[in-house]
Amino acid sequence: MANTGQQDDQLAQSDSVGAGKHNRHHYGSCPAPDAQHPGGHQRLPNRAQSPSNSNIFNELCPYTETDPLFPNGHMPGSKVNEEVMEKDPEDCSAQDGVREMPSESVRSMVLQILVPFLLAGLGTVSAGMLLDVVQHWEVFQRVTEIFILVPALLGLKGNLEMTLASRLSTAVNVGEMETAKEKWSLIIGNLALKQMQATVLGLLAALTAVVLGWVLEGDMLLNHAALLCSASVTTAFLASLLQGIIMVGVITGSKRIGINPDNVATPIAASFGDLITLAILACLSQGLYECIELYPYVSYLVCLFFLGLTPLWVVVSSRNPASRILLYTGWEPIITAMLISSIGGLILDTTVSDPNMVGMIVYTPVMNGIGGNLVAIQSSRIATDLYHHCPPRQVPEDRRSCYNPCRTFCGSGANHRSAQVLLLLVVPGHLIFLYTIHLMKGSTSPTPVFIIFFLAVALLQVFTLLCIADLMIPCLWRTGKDPDSYSIPYLTALADLLGTALLVLAFFLLWLVGEKVPSGD
C-alpha cells in the first residue's frame, strides 16, 4: 500500500510537470491558481480534458476577451485536442496543441494576394461607377444626407465582414475548425452576432447622418429621417447576410485546398461588398422615397421589422462562447469605426456639389476600398502570428521599443515581407483601376499630372495605414484585447477617412495647378 501511495504521488508529480511544460505554450486556456506567468499573469492550464472536466474548468475560470475568441487550443472535449495530446510528448507542436504555421514563400504570398486584390479592386471600381450614376437620382438630390451614409455603410465590410473573415481565418490557422461541431458552432454564432451588429450599426449610422444633416442644413423632415433609418437598417442587414454567407464559403474552401485564408478572405470579403451594399442602398432609398407621399408608414414598418429580429440573433449568438463574449465586448471598435467613417461621409457630402471637385466621387470607393483591403490583409496576418507565438499580453521583444516605420518594412520576417508586398501593389493596382474607370466611363485618358497626384496620396494612405497597423495590433494584444475584433474596424474606418481627405487634398492641388480631372460628363 505504501508503494502504491508513492507511485500515485510520483504520477501526480509527473502529471503536474507535464502540464507545466504544456502550459508554457498553451495561450488560450484558463489560468491555473498556482502558476504565474512571467509577465505577472497566471500561467494557463491544459484544457484538453474530458468534457466533464472541461465544464468544471469553464465554471471555475471566467473567459477573457482573448480566451474564447480563438485560443491556441481546441474547444473543451475536442477530438482533435485528444488526438494532439496522444502524440509524442517531446513533439513541441503536439504539446502546444496548435499546428505549426506553414512556411510561405514571397511568390506564393503574392499569387494568393494578387487575384483577390484585383477582384476587390474591380468591385470598388464598379461601386464608384455606380455611385457616379446614382448621385443624380432624385432621392440623392433631395435627401443629400444619404451621402453621409455611404462611407458608413460601405465601411460595414471592415467593421463586420472583414472582422468575421479575420476571426475565422485565425480559427482555421490555429486549428479551431477541425471538427464539424466546432466549425458550425463557431460559424452560426458569428453569423448571428454579425446580423445583430449590422442591424444596430445601420440604425446608428442613420441617426448619425440625421444629426449631421440637421447641423449642416438646420432642418430635417421626419419622413426623410425615417427613410434614412429604414434604408440604412435594411441595407446593412441584407448586405451583411449575403457577404457573411460568401465569407464562410471562401474560408472553408481555402482550408480545403490549402490556401492561407489570411491572404484571400479579407480582400474577397470586400470584392463585391461595396457594390452589393451601394446597389441595395440606392434601390431601397429610391423605392422608399417614391412611397413617401402615398404610403409614408412603409419606412417605419420596414425599419421596425428588422429591428424586431434583433432578439433572435442575440439568442442564437449567445449559444457560442466566442460570439457570446463579443455580445458584450465587441461594440467599442465597430461603433467608433462607424463614427470615423461618418466623418468621411460628411467630407464627401460637403464636396460632392463643389464644382472644383467634379469627378472625385467615382474615385472615392476605389481609394478607400483598396487602402482598407490591403491593411486588412496585414492586420489579419499579424493577429494570426501573435496567436501562434505569443501568450496573451506578451509581445515580441522588437515590439516593445519606440516605434519607427523601418520596423514595419525593413526586415526578413513574414510580416515584413507582406508589408513590402502590399505597399508595392499600390502603384500597379491603382494604375489598373484608373484605366479601368477610364475605359468604363469613356472619358479622356488620365493625364500624367493627375496620375502622379493620385498615386502619391494612395501611397501615403497605405503607408500610413500599414504603420498604424504595426503599432496598433501589438498594443491591443498587450492590453488583452482581441486584435481580430478590434484592429480591422479601426483600420478600415481610418482608410475611409484618410482616403477621402487625401483625395480632396489631391483634387484641390490639381485645381490650384489648373489640371483638368478626367470626366465622362
Solvent accessible surface area in square Angstrom, and as a share of the most:
residue,aa,sasa,rsa
1,M,203,0.90
2,A,75,0.58
3,N,106,0.54
4,T,71,0.41
5,G,33,0.32
6,Q,108,0.48
7,Q,105,0.47
8,D,77,0.40
9,D,98,0.51
10,Q,119,0.53
11,L,112,0.56
12,A,63,0.49
13,Q,122,0.54
14,S,62,0.40
15,D,98,0.51
16,S,68,0.44
17,V,86,0.50
18,G,36,0.35
19,A,39,0.31
20,G,11,0.11
21,K,73,0.31
22,H,7,0.03
23,N,13,0.07
24,R,135,0.49
25,H,64,0.29
26,H,5,0.02
27,Y,22,0.08
28,G,4,0.04
29,S,6,0.04
30,C,4,0.02
31,P,43,0.27
32,A,14,0.11
33,P,118,0.74
34,D,126,0.66
35,A,13,0.10
36,Q,108,0.48
37,H,22,0.10
38,P,122,0.77
39,G,40,0.39
40,G,60,0.58
41,H,77,0.34
42,Q,68,0.30
43,R,62,0.23
44,L,20,0.10
45,P,13,0.08
46,N,28,0.15
47,R,13,0.05
48,A,18,0.14
49,Q,37,0.16
50,S,49,0.32
51,P,79,0.50
52,S,71,0.46
53,N,69,0.35
54,S,0,0.00
55,N,84,0.43
56,I,93,0.47
57,F,63,0.26
58,N,40,0.20
59,E,143,0.64
60,L,135,0.67
61,C,16,0.10
62,P,107,0.68
63,Y,49,0.19
64,T,75,0.43
65,E,44,0.20
66,T,8,0.04
67,D,8,0.04
68,P,13,0.08
69,L,2,0.01
70,F,2,0.01
71,P,11,0.07
72,N,1,0.01
73,G,1,0.01
74,H,8,0.04
75,M,44,0.20
76,P,43,0.27
77,G,22,0.22
78,S,8,0.05
79,K,144,0.61
80,V,26,0.15
81,N,3,0.02
82,E,73,0.33
83,E,104,0.46
84,V,19,0.11
85,M,75,0.34
86,E,143,0.64
87,K,111,0.47
88,D,85,0.44
89,P,92,0.58
90,E,132,0.59
91,D,57,0.29
92,C,69,0.42
93,S,33,0.21
94,A,5,0.04
95,Q,30,0.13
96,D,20,0.10
97,G,1,0.01
98,V,13,0.08
99,R,114,0.41
100,E,113,0.51
101,M,65,0.29
102,P,102,0.64
103,S,118,0.76
104,E,35,0.16
105,S,65,0.42
106,V,67,0.38
107,R,187,0.68
108,S,37,0.24
109,M,0,0.00
110,V,42,0.24
111,L,101,0.50
112,Q,36,0.16
113,I,0,0.00
114,L,59,0.29
115,V,92,0.53
116,P,7,0.04
117,F,1,0.01
118,L,53,0.27
119,L,71,0.35
120,A,0,0.00
121,G,0,0.00
122,L,74,0.37
123,G,0,0.00
124,T,0,0.00
125,V,1,0.01
126,S,30,0.19
127,A,0,0.00
128,G,0,0.00
129,M,30,0.13
130,L,43,0.22
131,L,1,0.00
132,D,20,0.10
133,V,88,0.51
134,V,0,0.00
135,Q,24,0.11
136,H,121,0.54
137,W,83,0.29
138,E,81,0.36
139,V,0,0.00
140,F,1,0.00
141,Q,105,0.47
142,R,152,0.56
143,V,0,0.00
144,T,46,0.27
145,E,12,0.06
146,I,1,0.00
147,F,7,0.03
148,I,2,0.01
149,L,1,0.00
150,V,3,0.02
151,P,5,0.03
152,A,1,0.01
153,L,2,0.01
154,L,18,0.09
155,G,4,0.04
156,L,10,0.05
157,K,17,0.07
158,G,0,0.00
159,N,5,0.02
160,L,4,0.02
161,E,1,0.00
162,M,0,0.00
163,T,5,0.03
164,L,1,0.00
165,A,0,0.00
166,S,0,0.00
167,R,14,0.05
168,L,1,0.00
169,S,1,0.01
170,T,0,0.00
171,A,0,0.00
172,V,6,0.04
173,N,17,0.09
174,V,0,0.00
175,G,2,0.02
176,E,5,0.02
177,M,4,0.02
178,E,61,0.27
179,T,33,0.19
180,A,67,0.52
181,K,172,0.73
182,E,6,0.03
183,K,40,0.17
184,W,125,0.44
185,S,42,0.27
186,L,3,0.02
187,I,2,0.01
188,I,92,0.47
189,G,2,0.02
190,N,1,0.00
191,L,42,0.21
192,A,5,0.04
193,L,0,0.00
194,K,4,0.02
195,Q,5,0.02
196,M,9,0.04
197,Q,11,0.05
198,A,0,0.00
199,T,0,0.00
200,V,44,0.25
201,L,1,0.00
202,G,0,0.00
203,L,46,0.23
204,L,54,0.27
205,A,3,0.02
206,A,0,0.00
207,L,80,0.40
208,T,26,0.15
209,A,0,0.00
210,V,24,0.14
211,V,85,0.49
212,L,41,0.20
213,G,1,0.01
214,W,141,0.50
215,V,97,0.56
216,L,83,0.42
217,E,112,0.50
218,G,56,0.54
219,D,92,0.48
220,M,39,0.17
221,L,102,0.51
222,L,133,0.66
223,N,55,0.28
224,H,32,0.14
225,A,16,0.13
226,A,13,0.10
227,L,0,0.00
228,L,0,0.00
229,C,17,0.10
230,S,0,0.00
231,A,1,0.01
232,S,0,0.00
233,V,0,0.00
234,T,6,0.03
235,T,0,0.00
236,A,0,0.00
237,F,13,0.05
238,L,63,0.31
239,A,3,0.02
240,S,2,0.01
241,L,70,0.35
242,L,87,0.43
243,Q,11,0.05
244,G,0,0.00
245,I,102,0.52
246,I,88,0.45
247,M,0,0.00
248,V,17,0.09
249,G,44,0.42
250,V,30,0.17
251,I,0,0.00
252,T,27,0.16
253,G,29,0.28
254,S,7,0.05
255,K,68,0.29
256,R,201,0.73
257,I,125,0.63
258,G,66,0.64
259,I,54,0.27
260,N,25,0.13
261,P,3,0.02
262,D,1,0.01
263,N,0,0.00
264,V,11,0.06
265,A,0,0.00
266,T,1,0.00
267,P,0,0.00
268,I,42,0.21
269,A,5,0.04
270,A,0,0.00
271,S,6,0.04
272,F,92,0.38
273,G,3,0.03
274,D,2,0.01
275,L,51,0.25
276,I,41,0.21
277,T,5,0.03
278,L,0,0.00
279,A,36,0.28
280,I,31,0.15
281,L,2,0.01
282,A,1,0.01
283,C,81,0.49
284,L,47,0.23
285,S,0,0.00
286,Q,33,0.15
287,G,32,0.30
288,L,11,0.05
289,Y,32,0.12
290,E,114,0.51
291,C,41,0.24
292,I,22,0.11
293,E,149,0.67
294,L,139,0.69
295,Y,111,0.42
296,P,55,0.34
297,Y,120,0.45
298,V,41,0.24
299,S,6,0.04
300,Y,83,0.32
301,L,107,0.53
302,V,41,0.23
303,C,14,0.08
304,L,113,0.56
305,F,124,0.52
306,F,23,0.10
307,L,50,0.25
308,G,53,0.51
309,L,47,0.23
310,T,27,0.16
311,P,82,0.52
312,L,92,0.46
313,W,48,0.17
314,V,57,0.33
315,V,80,0.46
316,V,38,0.22
317,S,0,0.00
318,S,34,0.22
319,R,189,0.69
320,N,3,0.01
321,P,42,0.26
322,A,4,0.03
323,S,0,0.00
324,R,87,0.32
325,I,35,0.18
326,L,4,0.02
327,L,16,0.08
328,Y,168,0.64
329,T,42,0.25
330,G,4,0.04
331,W,50,0.17
332,E,89,0.40
333,P,1,0.00
334,I,5,0.03
335,I,55,0.28
336,T,51,0.29
337,A,0,0.00
338,M,3,0.01
339,L,84,0.42
340,I,32,0.16
341,S,2,0.01
342,S,2,0.01
343,I,88,0.44
344,G,0,0.00
345,G,0,0.00
346,L,44,0.22
347,I,46,0.23
348,L,2,0.01
349,D,20,0.10
350,T,73,0.42
351,T,17,0.10
352,V,42,0.24
353,S,94,0.61
354,D,44,0.23
355,P,107,0.68
356,N,59,0.31
357,M,17,0.08
358,V,78,0.45
359,G,12,0.12
360,M,3,0.01
361,I,9,0.04
362,V,1,0.00
363,Y,7,0.03
364,T,5,0.03
365,P,6,0.03
366,V,2,0.01
367,M,0,0.00
368,N,12,0.06
369,G,1,0.01
370,I,0,0.00
371,G,0,0.00
372,G,3,0.03
373,N,0,0.00
374,L,0,0.00
375,V,1,0.00
376,A,0,0.00
377,I,0,0.00
378,Q,2,0.01
379,S,1,0.01
380,S,0,0.00
381,R,16,0.06
382,I,8,0.04
383,A,0,0.00
384,T,0,0.00
385,D,46,0.24
386,L,5,0.03
387,Y,4,0.01
388,H,22,0.10
389,H,106,0.47
390,C,11,0.07
391,P,27,0.17
392,P,29,0.18
393,R,99,0.36
394,Q,35,0.16
395,V,6,0.03
396,P,50,0.31
397,E,133,0.59
398,D,73,0.38
399,R,28,0.10
400,R,124,0.45
401,S,74,0.48
402,C,122,0.73
403,Y,60,0.23
404,N,71,0.36
405,P,60,0.37
406,C,80,0.48
407,R,30,0.11
408,T,3,0.02
409,F,26,0.11
410,C,85,0.51
411,G,42,0.40
412,S,96,0.62
413,G,31,0.30
414,A,49,0.38
415,N,25,0.13
416,H,29,0.13
417,R,67,0.24
418,S,0,0.00
419,A,0,0.00
420,Q,60,0.27
421,V,16,0.09
422,L,0,0.00
423,L,39,0.19
424,L,133,0.66
425,L,18,0.09
426,V,0,0.00
427,V,51,0.29
428,P,65,0.41
429,G,2,0.02
430,H,0,0.00
431,L,58,0.29
432,I,85,0.43
433,F,1,0.00
434,L,4,0.02
435,Y,90,0.34
436,T,28,0.17
437,I,2,0.01
438,H,35,0.16
439,L,136,0.68
440,M,102,0.46
441,K,41,0.17
442,G,64,0.61
443,S,11,0.07
444,T,95,0.56
445,S,63,0.41
446,P,10,0.06
447,T,46,0.27
448,P,100,0.63
449,V,57,0.33
450,F,1,0.00
451,I,25,0.13
452,I,113,0.57
453,F,49,0.20
454,F,2,0.01
455,L,22,0.11
456,A,55,0.43
457,V,14,0.08
458,A,0,0.00
459,L,63,0.31
460,L,91,0.45
461,Q,0,0.00
462,V,0,0.00
463,F,73,0.31
464,T,42,0.25
465,L,0,0.00
466,L,0,0.00
467,C,14,0.08
468,I,49,0.25
469,A,0,0.00
470,D,4,0.02
471,L,81,0.40
472,M,37,0.16
473,I,0,0.00
474,P,4,0.02
475,C,47,0.28
476,L,20,0.10
477,W,2,0.01
478,R,96,0.35
479,T,78,0.45
480,G,9,0.09
481,K,58,0.25
482,D,0,0.00
483,P,0,0.00
484,D,1,0.01
485,S,4,0.03
486,Y,6,0.02
487,S,0,0.00
488,I,0,0.00
489,P,0,0.00
490,Y,31,0.12
491,L,0,0.00
492,T,8,0.05
493,A,1,0.01
494,L,41,0.21
495,A,0,0.00
496,D,11,0.06
497,L,44,0.22
498,L,46,0.23
499,G,0,0.00
500,T,0,0.00
501,A,40,0.31
502,L,21,0.10
503,L,0,0.00
504,V,29,0.17
505,L,83,0.41
506,A,2,0.02
507,F,2,0.01
508,F,86,0.36
509,L,66,0.33
510,L,2,0.01
511,W,125,0.44
512,L,104,0.52
513,V,93,0.53
514,G,65,0.63
515,E,41,0.18
516,K,166,0.70
517,V,22,0.12
518,P,8,0.05
519,S,32,0.20
520,G,39,0.38
521,D,143,0.74
